[in-house]
Amino acid sequence: MFNKNNVTLSSWIRQKGNEDDIILSSRIRLARNFKEIPFPGQSTRKQLDKVVSKMKDILLDKNLEINGEKYKFNYIEIENVSPVKRMMYVEKNLSSPNFVKNGYGKILFYDQDEKISIMVNEEDHLRIQILLPGLQINEAWEIADQIDDIIEDEIEYAFSKDWGYLSACPTNIGTGLRASVMVHLPGLNLSGNINNLFEVVSKLGLTVRGIYGEGSESSGNIFQISNQITLGSKEEDIIDNLESVTKQVINQEQTSRNKLFTEREVFIKDKILRAYGKLKYAYSISTDEAMELLSYVKLGMEMDIIKEIDSLMLKKLFILIRPAHLQSLIGEEINSEQRDIKRAELIKNELNVKGGKI
């Protein structure tokens, strides 16, 4: 019924990383533009084609060595793939929701492990993105910096001595760097401290966004924390600040979890085991409810309340239950009511196969 050969999961989903009980992934994104070509919103088709052609020359049919590893790139033309396939790249965080909307000249490049993805002709000519599992912000920056150098050896970027890298969006002018971590914070949410955290993070020059970044909502107690400012700061300072704040967030989440278990043991056990029971026996379940319940089961596994659940299986389920991935597993497009039934079936299958001893 579910054909997993229809779905390729990115390495950040399939692999473990440092602090991955709380930090699901680390991301570096660079905004870059060609010097002699207007921003995509003002470009002609011929100019957009020129950007695409140049990027194909740089990336395709080569084994690029970055950080001691070989990378080979594939690409898709957004106009030529189905809406479901487009959304799969959004659900894996390889693409922004805006990028997969209809528009001429949009190309997504990605390597064999989907660590690196490059959106061509989104808001900027290039959005270079690195995604790694767990807390690996510096490691992601090293890869991004090298792929940026490889591209800059072949083209001249739009750059100002006064303003830095130029971008279609004023918030990206300067370094063009957006560094972020995807965090799982059920402890802070259940303890009622999540809004206080957001206020503190904001005062430290960072912002909290939803699961797909800017303009999206949180789901399953998952948030993105990223830098707000790209102008007037060095890349290393932006990354160091994010890493420092992220470590404080980890400590606060761990403290909240410990306090919940110590002071509200009945409440937290009931919350987790009810979530586990619903997932094992529900006949129909929406994406949002499934994300929330999976969040509490993940918490229960990490608090040793639920035993023998595979953490990577849960991480994969966070992606596989989303609409585009679910329909790809089934091999056909279905309506929302049918998806809810199939989603419940998928979760039950995975939990029963992998087990879950209480």
C-alpha positions, 0 to 999 in steps of 0.5 A: 500500500505504501511504496517507500521507493516513491520517496527520497528523504534528505540526509538531515532526515535520515541521519542523527546529529549532535543534540538531535533530541532537541535540534532537528536540523541546522541550515545556512542560506545565502542570497546571491545575485548576478551583477549584470542581470536585474533581480528575477522580479524585473528580469526578462525570460532571456535574462532568467534563462542566462542565469539558469544556463550559467548555473548548469555550466557550473554545477552539472556533470561534475564531481565538485569537491567540498570539504573533502566530499564529492558532490554531484548535482541534479535539478528539476524545473519547477514548471515541469513537475506536478504540484505534489512533487513541488510540495515534497521539496517544501516539506523537506525544507529544500525549497521555500513555499514561494519558490514552488509557485508558478513562475518561469525560469525557476530551477532547483539544484540539489546534490545526491544526499540533498545536503545542498539545494540551490533555488535559482530565480526565486526572489534572488537569482540564487538561494544557496542552502545547506541542511545538516542534521542536529546542531551543525551550524559551523559545519553547514557554514563551511560547506556553504562558504565553499560552494559560494566560492566555487560559484563566485569563481565563475560569475560576478556577484552584485556587491557594494563596498558600502552595503555588501551583497545586494538582494531583492529583499532589504533584510538580506542585504549585507552578508546575505546570510540566514543561519537557522536551527529547527528546534523541537520544544515540547517541554517549553510549550507545555510548561508555558514558557515558550512565549518568554523564550521568544521574547528573549530570543528577539532581544538577542537579534534572532527571530522565531518562525514556523516550520517552513520559515518566514510566513509559516506556522509552527506544527508539532512544537517545531520552530525555526530560530534564525538571525534577523540582521544580515547587514553590519555583522560578519558571517562568523559573528552571526553564526556564533550568536545563533549557536550561543543562543541555541545552546541556551535554548537547549538548556532551557528545554532540558530544564523544562522537561526535567521540571515537568517530570519532577513536579507534574509526573502524572500530567506528563505521563498521561499526555505522552501515553494518550498521544501514543495510544491515539497514534496506535489506534486512530482510524483517521488523523489530520496532519496537525494532530499527528504532528502534535501527537508525534511530538509528545511521543518523541518527548516520551521516548527521550524522557524514557517513558516510552521505550524501544521507539526508534528516534529516526523513525519518528523523525522520518514520520514527521515528514512522511505524514505531510500531504505531498509525501503521503500521496507520493507513498500511495502513488496517487492524489487523494482528497483530505479525508482520504489522506487522514485515513491513510496517514493514520494507517501509515503511523500505525504500520510504523509504530507496530513494526518498530514496536513501542514498549511502555 
